[in-house]
Amino acid sequence: MSDTSLDYVHRQTDEADIYFVRNVLDRPEDVTCTFRVHGRSPELWRPDMGDRVDQLVYRIGKSGTTLPLHLDPHGSVFVVFRRPIRDDHIVSILRNNETVFPCDGKTSQFTNSVRVQAIQGGRFTLIASDPGRYVLVSADHKKVKATIPESAPSVTVKGPWQVAFPQGWGAPSSIKLAKLISWSEYPNPGVRYFSGIARYEKEFTASAAAAQPDRRLTLDLGEVHSVADIWLNGKHLGLLWQPPYEIDITDSVQVGKNHLVIKVANTWSNRLTGDARTPNAKPYCNTNMQNALTWQVPWNDAPLLPSGLLGPVRIISKRQVTVESR
């Protein structure tokens, strides 16, 4: 997009060129970036995920190394150049005879819906949510063709949801939500003013088709305020603290019934506002801050913040194919 806005910092060592790239906007960005580096292959280092992945899709030209990047809202990544160029890296990708990489301009058509991952034995995996006939061209002029069939439509995990609250913080022990809403909109003041961690539980059914080996399944929580901790069938999947609130569940989902647990924490703001609005009731918090910093008004005048799991909660299916890179 013409109003795409990125920040970056470049550091050079004897072993590597290191770029820190940041999306300053409150929306996801799919961009094509050129780095002034020759003779080295790019890696993506993601501290928030705790991983380092080879970027297999890139081109080397006079200006440097060009590659597609997906950045979440206010997201960032380290792009590190330290290893020799791979002979089998992908220099162009076509879908249904249309080029998706490389492309002109800042905006990339090679979006987060397409990923190329290396696996052992000279093979790689193409994961895509957009069906079609793909052609991948490597640096050594070899072409690999792959067909991504239609994926199943996303499935919404609907209510009712059982939500449990800890004792001693004013909320009832549990409530049942027919649909997901903010705690601040709930009629019970103990829930409306609650601050802390609540536990959402829900069972859903996965079909045999959804668990096929050529599928990757993502749990998309939709809107969350503010941090979510996810468990599926007793297995801890991870903590999500920034949008998009998505996590891969492929290796944990099972055919038939599945037990989903999502623990969600909000901030202390609503409880402080609740204490201020009920001066004759038991206070749950102590603070020497008379005003809410964000609005610079007394706590009883501060607006309630959205809290909890707002959804919609969806299960998104992507298809993957394994192809030979040589």
Phi and psi in degrees as a GROMACS rama.xvg file:
@    title "Ramachandran Plot"
@    xaxis  label "Phi"
@    yaxis  label "Psi"
@TYPE xy
-67.6498  -24.1753  SER-2
-100.666  17.4092  ASP-3
-57.3411  137.683  THR-4
-136.315  115.949  SER-5
-123.913  146.798  LEU-6
-109.675  152.176  ASP-7
-150.962  155.314  TYR-8
-129.913  135.961  VAL-9
-116.173  130.148  HIS-10
-128.145  138.581  ARG-11
-120.581  131.074  GLN-12
-120.375  179.281  THR-13
-66.6647  -25.9604  ASP-14
-101.568  -19.6624  GLU-15
-157.461  157.954  ALA-16
-104.51  128.335  ASP-17
-122.785  122.313  ILE-18
-116.356  131.967  TYR-19
-105.046  118.961  PHE-20
-116.306  132.147  VAL-21
-130.683  135.396  ARG-22
-88.9639  118.886  ASN-23
-90.5994  -2.0306  VAL-24
-101.436  158.455  LEU-25
-90.2633  50.7447  ASP-26
-159.206  155.128  ARG-27
-70.5107  150.696  PRO-28
-130.711  132.205  GLU-29
-113.927  111.491  ASP-30
-131.013  158.411  VAL-31
-108.467  122.35  THR-32
-119.896  142.526  CYS-33
-113.211  126.606  THR-34
-108.313  139.529  PHE-35
-78.6656  64.6278  ARG-36
-136.792  137.186  VAL-37
-126.625  148.76  HIS-38
81.6611  6.21738  GLY-39
-136.24  148.817  ARG-40
-92.5195  148.257  SER-41
-87.0362  146.725  PRO-42
-124.731  150.898  GLU-43
-107.493  118.431  LEU-44
-105.032  122.6  TRP-45
-122.108  94.759  ARG-46
-59.7516  -34.795  PRO-47
-68.1518  -26.3613  ASP-48
-95.9709  -15.2561  MET-49
70.6033  33.111  GLY-50
-138.445  165.506  ASP-51
-132.597  126.487  ARG-52
-127.244  144.153  VAL-53
-71.6697  132.895  ASP-54
-89.5159  108.201  GLN-55
-88.0399  -10.9776  LEU-56
-108.983  110.802  VAL-57
-166.626  159.698  TYR-58
-128.073  146.443  ARG-59
-112.471  124.206  ILE-60
-132.389  -168.908  GLY-61
-62.686  -34.6731  LYS-62
-82.4941  -16.3401  SER-63
140.975  -150.287  GLY-64
-105.701  123.361  THR-65
-106.76  133.182  THR-66
-150.719  155.789  LEU-67
-84.0389  144.633  PRO-68
-132.69  136.497  LEU-69
-108.416  126.954  HIS-70
-123.931  126.453  LEU-71
-67.7168  169.116  ASP-72
-54.9368  124.107  PRO-73
56.0847  23.4963  HIS-74
-83.4846  164.338  GLY-75
-148.833  164.142  SER-76
-156.855  149.493  VAL-77
-93.4668  127.114  PHE-78
-106.39  115.689  VAL-79
-117.66  129.888  VAL-80
-112.855  109.075  PHE-81
-145.728  -10.5683  ARG-82
-114.118  158.996  ARG-83
-61.849  157.286  PRO-84
-67.3784  138.084  ILE-85
-82.4705  135.701  ARG-86
-68.1035  -26.3364  ASP-87
-99.1513  12.9515  ASP-88
-68.1141  155.155  HIS-89
-91.3835  126.266  ILE-90
-104.077  -15.918  VAL-91
-156.974  150.913  SER-92
-135.691  131.382  ILE-93
-118.301  144.499  LEU-94
-128.343  120.096  ARG-95
52.2554  43.4928  ASN-96
69.2331  10.7183  ASN-97
-111.045  135.266  GLU-98
-75.222  126.256  THR-99
-107.738  -18.3292  VAL-100
-153.891  132.702  PHE-101
-78.7254  168.031  PRO-102
-138.765  165.236  CYS-103
-83.0231  150.46  ASP-104
83.1965  -179.638  GLY-105
-75.3474  -38.4318  LYS-106
-75.1297  132.87  THR-107
-98.8957  138.223  SER-108
-84.158  -14.1766  GLN-109
-84.2321  93.5061  PHE-110
-100.213  -175.127  THR-111
-65.5093  -8.63434  ASN-112
-79.2824  -5.766  SER-113
-128.177  129.886  VAL-114
-137.459  144.154  ARG-115
-120.794  121.785  VAL-116
-123.742  139.073  GLN-117
-81.648  143.201  ALA-118
-133.282  174.236  ILE-119
-72.0868  161.56  GLN-120
79.0113  28.3149  GLY-121
68.1919  28.8939  GLY-122
-124.008  162.049  ARG-123
-144.797  164.818  PHE-124
-110.751  130.805  THR-125
-102.341  121.026  LEU-126
-115.934  126.308  ILE-127
-148.959  143.443  ALA-128
-95.2891  -18.1236  SER-129
-93.0097  117.201  ASP-130
-69.892  159.39  PRO-131
151.376  -178.925  GLY-132
-98.1708  116.651  ARG-133
-105.023  141.246  TYR-134
-126.128  123.326  VAL-135
-113.616  127.96  LEU-136
-110.304  126.786  VAL-137
-91.9565  169.495  SER-138
-64.5057  -25.3292  ALA-139
-93.575  23.4341  ASP-140
69.0953  20.8562  HIS-141
-92.2982  142.926  LYS-142
-109.495  135.26  LYS-143
-121.021  127.782  VAL-144
-107.321  140.255  LYS-145
-147.428  141.662  ALA-146
-112.051  124.863  THR-147
-101.285  112.394  ILE-148
-74.3873  172.598  PRO-149
-60.4578  136.847  GLU-150
-89.9179  156.924  SER-151
-66.2868  146.251  ALA-152
-63.2591  155.886  PRO-153
-63.085  148.616  SER-154
-112.739  126.94  VAL-155
-87.153  128.043  THR-156
-85.2787  103.705  VAL-157
-91.9587  167.88  LYS-158
-73.994  179.222  GLY-159
-79.7927  151.775  PRO-160
-109.853  136.109  TRP-161
-93.0296  125.131  GLN-162
-121.938  121.077  VAL-163
-107.999  139.575  ALA-164
-117.569  149.206  PHE-165
-69.8733  152.248  PRO-166
-73.6266  152.638  GLN-167
88.0035  7.56941  GLY-168
-122.587  18.8864  TRP-169
92.3492  -18.4753  GLY-170
-89.8452  154.868  ALA-171
-63.6233  163.002  PRO-172
-62.6297  -33.8508  SER-173
-160.946  155.624  SER-174
-137.128  162.191  ILE-175
-116.896  126.148  LYS-176
-107.085  119.784  LEU-177
-66.7749  -33.8593  ALA-178
-142.029  156.698  LYS-179
-75.3828  127.036  LEU-180
-137.549  166.444  ILE-181
-69.9195  142.786  SER-182
-56.261  -33.3737  TRP-183
-67.3648  -10.8608  SER-184
-103.419  -0.193233  GLU-185
-78.2926  141.444  TYR-186
-66.7538  -31.2385  PRO-187
-71.9089  122.755  ASN-188
-63.3612  -26.3331  PRO-189
-63.7772  -34.0544  GLY-190
-82.8049  -40.1648  VAL-191
-60.8703  -37.022  ARG-192
-100.568  8.6577  TYR-193
-67.7237  138.363  PHE-194
-130.913  134.049  SER-195
146.118  -147.294  GLY-196
-119.376  124.382  ILE-197
-114.253  152.55  ALA-198
-112.168  117.475  ARG-199
-95.4816  135.594  TYR-200
-130.962  142.678  GLU-201
-160.9  140.767  LYS-202
-103.82  139.209  GLU-203
-137.076  162.46  PHE-204
-110.503  131.912  THR-205
-109.625  133.388  ALA-206
-80.2604  163.637  SER-207
-63.052  -33.5835  ALA-208
-64.8182  -35.1044  ALA-209
-70.1157  -23.2284  ALA-210
-99.5616  18.2026  ALA-211
-67.3295  151.484  GLN-212
-65.7403  -15.1151  PRO-213
-93.0538  15.1375  ASP-214
-114.094  146.414  ARG-215
-118.686  127.745  ARG-216
-109.832  131.659  LEU-217
-118.78  132.755  THR-218
-91.8069  118.249  LEU-219
-108.804  115.196  ASP-220
-83.4382  -7.57651  LEU-221
72.4448  -126.472  GLY-222
-93.1464  129.764  GLU-223
-134.13  139.698  VAL-224
-135.847  99.4339  HIS-225
-133.29  -24.536  SER-226
-130.534  138.611  VAL-227
-126.877  137.766  ALA-228
-118.764  123.932  ASP-229
-113.711  135.903  ILE-230
-129.424  135.369  TRP-231
-132.399  121.721  LEU-232
52.9274  40.6964  ASN-233
81.5776  -1.54145  GLY-234
-103.148  129.122  LYS-235
-76.2091  123.087  HIS-236
-96.2428  -30.9981  LEU-237
145.514  176.941  GLY-238
-110.474  133.812  LEU-239
-118.13  125.608  LEU-240
-128.907  4.53963  TRP-241
-151.386  152.778  GLN-242
-71.9364  152.546  PRO-243
-76.2762  141.049  PRO-244
-84.4556  77.0659  TYR-245
-128.732  146.365  GLU-246
-151.403  143.655  ILE-247
-75.2594  129.789  ASP-248
-119.966  12.3578  ILE-249
-54.9256  -44.6434  THR-250
-83.9918  -1.82958  ASP-251
-116.38  -18.993  SER-252
-75.7596  151.137  VAL-253
-133.537  152.118  GLN-254
-65.1101  132.183  VAL-255
98.3556  -143.106  GLY-256
-75.8841  140.873  LYS-257
-131.152  142.248  ASN-258
-108.555  115.864  HIS-259
-108.553  130.47  LEU-260
-125.524  128.645  VAL-261
-129.148  115.876  ILE-262
-96.0235  127.343  LYS-263
-123.324  133.003  VAL-264
-117.341  139.332  ALA-265
-110.045  -165.55  ASN-266
-95.6713  177.873  THR-267
-82.4057  -6.00539  TRP-268
-56.6927  -47.8327  SER-269
-65.7726  -36.8962  ASN-270
-67.9438  -38.3443  ARG-271
-64.6215  -38.7702  LEU-272
-66.267  -41.474  THR-273
-62.0828  -42.2961  GLY-274
-61.8473  -41.5128  ASP-275
-68.3565  -31.3063  ALA-276
-83.3991  -11.3458  ARG-277
-127.223  68.3871  THR-278
-64.3432  -23.3602  PRO-279
-90.5214  -3.98397  ASN-280
-95.6832  172.215  ALA-281
-64.5421  125.684  LYS-282
-77.3105  143.323  PRO-283
-103.189  -13.2908  TYR-284
-135.198  154.605  CYS-285
-121.343  133.652  ASN-286
-150.973  147.807  THR-287
-97.1641  6.57756  ASN-288
-89.817  110.382  MET-289
-78.4367  -26.735  GLN-290
-118.426  148.543  ASN-291
-74.4072  121.286  ALA-292
-60.848  -39.3631  LEU-293
-61.5097  -38.9708  THR-294
-109.478  -11.3612  TRP-295
55.2121  46.2733  GLN-296
-132.291  159.543  VAL-297
-57.9287  152.899  PRO-298
-58.1873  -34.64  TRP-299
-69.5063  -14.8623  ASN-300
-99.082  -4.90688  ASP-301
-72.1754  136.253  ALA-302
-69.2686  149.6  PRO-303
-73.3629  139.535  LEU-304
-92.0695  145.626  LEU-305
-56.1826  138.396  PRO-306
-144.146  147.947  SER-307
93.0384  -164.867  GLY-308
-93.4178  115.394  LEU-309
-102.892  -21.8629  LEU-310
70.6185  -159.518  GLY-311
-69.8724  146.074  PRO-312
-89.1678  123.516  VAL-313
-131.462  154.165  ARG-314
-110.349  117.521  ILE-315
-106.061  132.5  ILE-316
-106.48  132.918  SER-317
-123.325  148.323  LYS-318
-96.1852  147.478  ARG-319
-133.405  145.33  GLN-320
-131.962  145.485  VAL-321
-103.257  128.403  THR-322
-130.89  157.633  VAL-323
-80.4602  132.826  GLU-324
-89.7929  -3.58838  SER-325
